[in-house]
């Protein structure tokens, strides 16, 4: 059987085109799979880095570090810089609320009235800037309406590491709860008197030891928030 040169070239051409198309299809499939895996991860990392929750969380860690430093160094001879349900008025004259506690920490120390101000916390209000709340420019602006935080009372630098110290106020609880190794949801988050800053979607917690995290909807359980089974009271805003 005679095969012309033109027929041979045509067959070779078709074979080469077929192989090339197959290779292109394989590459496209691989690239598509890679995109499906990488794009969500990149978006998630980018969003997390610039989300306002992250800034509030980072700034709140500075509050804890300053309080811990003051408590361990015992500046000014005071016995306790941690929030208390019954402050010793000889050293700390403030109403047992989270806002008054923060105001006391920021108030300048006066040797004539040493219990009225601790001067243990810089008047940097970036840690109190939260979505849905009015901006705080000076100490007079720090009120229960503008303060996004609640503080767990009667802790110390010797408390178990990981115990919650500061929590965004949308938790709407008056005490830390034991969970007895059963996953118990935070039932009042975003539904009580304090809906802001994050409603029922998330909260931020700063822990003894300086650890801090944003808990999303899948993590709003007592065993995650309170792994140390503490039962301390929470000072309201």
C-alpha positions as CSV (number, residue, x, y, z in Angstrom):
1,X,0.0,0.0,0.0
2,X,1.4,3.3,-1.0
3,X,1.1,6.2,1.4
4,X,1.8,9.6,0.1
5,X,4.1,12.1,1.8
6,X,1.2,14.5,2.3
7,X,-0.9,11.8,4.1
8,X,2.0,11.0,6.4
9,X,2.6,14.6,7.3
10,X,-1.2,15.0,7.9
11,X,-1.3,12.0,10.3
12,X,1.8,13.2,12.2
13,X,0.3,16.7,12.5
14,X,-2.9,15.3,13.9
15,X,-1.0,13.1,16.4
16,X,1.1,16.1,17.6
17,X,-2.0,18.3,18.0
18,X,-3.8,15.6,19.9
19,X,-0.9,15.1,22.4
20,X,-0.5,18.9,22.8
21,X,-4.2,19.3,23.6
22,X,-4.1,16.5,26.2
23,X,-1.1,18.0,27.9
24,X,-2.9,21.4,28.0
25,X,-5.9,19.8,29.6
26,X,-3.9,18.1,32.2
27,X,-2.1,21.4,33.1
28,X,-5.4,23.2,33.3
29,X,-6.9,20.6,35.7
30,X,-3.8,20.8,37.9
31,X,-4.0,24.6,38.0
32,X,-7.7,24.5,38.8
33,X,-7.2,22.1,41.7
34,X,-4.3,24.3,43.1
35,X,-6.5,27.4,42.9
36,X,-9.3,25.7,44.8
37,X,-6.9,25.0,47.6
38,X,-4.9,28.1,47.7
39,X,-7.3,31.0,47.1
40,X,-9.5,30.5,50.2
41,X,-6.4,30.1,52.4
42,X,-4.9,33.4,51.0
43,X,-8.2,35.2,51.4
44,X,-8.6,33.9,55.0
45,X,-5.0,34.9,56.0
46,X,-5.5,38.4,54.4
47,X,-8.8,39.0,56.1
48,X,-7.6,37.9,59.5
49,X,-4.6,40.2,59.4
50,X,-6.6,43.3,58.6
51,X,-9.8,42.6,60.5
52,X,-10.6,45.1,63.2
53,X,-11.1,42.2,65.7
54,X,-7.4,41.5,65.3
55,X,-6.4,45.1,66.2
56,X,-8.6,45.2,69.2
57,X,-7.2,41.8,70.3
58,X,-3.6,42.9,69.9
59,X,-4.1,46.2,71.7
60,X,-5.9,44.5,74.6
61,X,-2.8,42.3,75.1
62,X,-0.9,45.5,75.9
63,X,-3.4,46.2,78.8
64,X,-2.7,42.8,80.3
65,X,1.1,43.2,80.0
66,X,1.0,46.6,81.8
67,X,-1.2,45.3,84.6
68,X,1.0,42.2,85.0
69,X,4.1,44.3,85.1
70,X,2.7,46.6,87.7
71,X,1.5,43.7,89.9
72,X,4.8,41.8,89.7
73,X,6.9,44.9,90.3
74,X,4.5,46.2,93.0
75,X,5.1,49.8,92.0
76,X,4.0,52.3,94.5
77,X,3.9,49.8,97.3
78,X,0.3,48.7,96.5
79,X,-0.7,45.1,97.2
80,X,-3.1,44.4,94.3
81,X,-3.4,45.8,90.8
82,X,-5.9,43.1,89.7
83,X,-9.6,43.8,89.6
84,X,-11.5,43.0,92.8
85,X,-15.1,42.5,93.7
86,X,-14.4,44.2,97.0
87,X,-11.4,46.6,96.5
88,X,-9.3,47.4,99.5
89,X,-10.1,51.1,99.7
90,X,-6.9,51.8,101.5
91,X,-5.1,51.0,98.2
92,X,-7.7,51.0,95.5
93,X,-10.7,53.3,95.7
94,X,-13.0,52.4,92.8
95,X,-16.4,51.0,92.3
96,X,-16.3,47.2,91.4
97,X,-17.1,47.6,87.7
98,X,-14.8,47.1,84.7
99,X,-14.9,50.7,83.6
100,X,-14.1,52.1,87.0
101,X,-11.3,49.6,87.4
102,X,-9.7,50.8,84.1
103,X,-10.2,54.4,85.1
104,X,-8.5,53.8,88.4
105,X,-5.6,52.1,86.6
106,X,-5.2,55.2,84.3
107,X,-5.7,57.9,86.9
108,X,-2.4,59.6,87.8
109,X,-1.0,58.7,91.2
110,X,-1.5,61.3,93.9
111,X,0.6,61.0,97.0
112,X,-2.0,62.9,99.0
113,X,-4.8,60.5,97.9
114,X,-2.9,57.3,96.9
115,X,-6.0,55.1,96.6
116,X,-7.6,57.3,94.0
117,X,-5.3,56.5,91.1
118,X,-2.8,53.7,90.3
119,X,-1.1,55.2,87.2
120,X,-0.4,51.6,86.1
121,X,-1.9,51.8,82.7
122,X,-1.1,54.3,79.9
123,X,-3.9,56.5,78.7
124,X,-3.8,54.9,75.3
125,X,-7.4,54.2,74.3
126,X,-6.7,52.2,71.1
127,X,-7.5,49.0,73.1
128,X,-11.0,50.4,73.7
129,X,-11.8,51.3,70.0
130,X,-14.4,48.8,68.9
131,X,-16.9,48.7,66.1
132,X,-20.3,50.1,67.1
133,X,-19.1,52.1,70.1
134,X,-18.2,55.8,70.3
135,X,-14.5,56.6,70.1
136,X,-12.7,57.3,73.3
137,X,-10.4,60.4,73.2
138,X,-9.7,60.9,76.8
139,X,-10.4,59.4,80.3
140,X,-13.7,61.3,80.6
141,X,-15.0,59.4,77.5
142,X,-14.4,56.0,79.1
143,X,-17.8,55.1,80.3
144,X,-19.9,51.9,80.6
145,X,-21.4,52.8,77.2
146,X,-18.0,53.1,75.4
147,X,-16.0,50.4,77.2
148,X,-16.1,47.2,75.2
149,X,-14.5,45.0,77.9
150,X,-15.5,43.2,81.0
151,X,-12.8,42.0,83.5
152,X,-12.7,38.8,85.6
153,X,-12.3,39.7,89.2
154,X,-10.1,38.4,92.0
155,X,-7.3,37.0,89.9
156,X,-3.6,37.5,90.4
157,X,-0.3,36.9,88.7
158,X,-0.4,33.4,90.4
159,X,-3.7,32.4,88.9
160,X,-3.7,29.4,86.6
161,X,-2.4,30.3,83.1
162,X,-5.2,30.4,80.6
163,X,-7.9,31.7,82.9
164,X,-9.9,34.5,81.2
165,X,-8.9,38.0,82.4
166,X,-10.6,40.3,79.9
167,X,-13.5,39.4,77.6
168,X,-15.5,41.6,75.2
169,X,-18.7,42.6,76.9
170,X,-21.0,40.9,74.4
171,X,-20.5,37.7,76.5
172,X,-23.3,39.0,78.8
173,X,-22.3,36.8,81.8
174,X,-21.8,37.7,85.5
175,X,-19.5,34.8,86.3
176,X,-17.3,32.2,84.7
177,X,-18.9,28.9,84.5
178,X,-17.6,25.3,85.0
179,X,-18.4,23.0,82.1
180,X,-17.7,19.6,83.8
181,X,-16.2,18.2,80.6
182,X,-19.4,18.7,78.7
183,X,-19.5,21.1,75.7
184,X,-21.8,23.9,76.9
185,X,-22.5,26.8,74.7
186,X,-22.3,30.5,75.7
187,X,-26.0,31.0,75.8
188,X,-26.2,34.8,76.4
189,X,-23.6,36.0,73.9
190,X,-24.9,39.0,72.0
191,X,-28.5,38.5,73.4
192,X,-28.2,40.4,76.8
193,X,-27.9,44.1,77.4
194,X,-24.6,44.3,75.6
195,X,-24.8,43.4,71.9
196,X,-21.8,45.3,70.7
197,X,-19.0,44.9,69.7
198,X,-19.5,41.6,67.9
199,X,-23.1,40.5,68.7
200,X,-23.4,36.7,68.8
201,X,-20.8,36.1,66.1
202,X,-17.5,36.2,68.1
203,X,-15.7,37.5,71.2
204,X,-12.2,38.2,72.2
205,X,-10.6,36.9,75.3
206,X,-7.3,37.8,77.0
207,X,-6.0,35.3,79.4
208,X,-3.8,35.1,82.5
209,X,-0.3,34.6,81.0
210,X,-0.9,37.0,78.1
211,X,-2.5,34.5,75.7
212,X,-5.4,36.0,73.7
213,X,-7.7,34.8,70.9
214,X,-10.7,35.5,68.8
215,X,-13.4,32.9,69.3
216,X,-15.8,32.5,66.3
217,X,-19.2,31.0,66.3
218,X,-17.9,27.4,66.2
219,X,-15.8,28.1,69.3
220,X,-18.4,29.8,71.6
221,X,-18.4,27.1,74.3
222,X,-17.4,27.3,77.9
223,X,-14.8,24.5,77.6
224,X,-13.0,26.7,75.1
225,X,-13.4,30.0,76.8
226,X,-12.8,28.7,80.3
227,X,-10.5,25.6,80.2
228,X,-9.3,26.1,83.8
229,X,-12.8,25.7,85.2
230,X,-12.6,29.0,87.1
231,X,-15.8,30.4,88.7
232,X,-14.7,34.0,89.3
233,X,-17.2,36.8,89.1
234,X,-17.1,39.1,86.0
235,X,-17.2,42.8,86.7
236,X,-19.8,44.4,84.4
237,X,-19.0,47.4,82.3
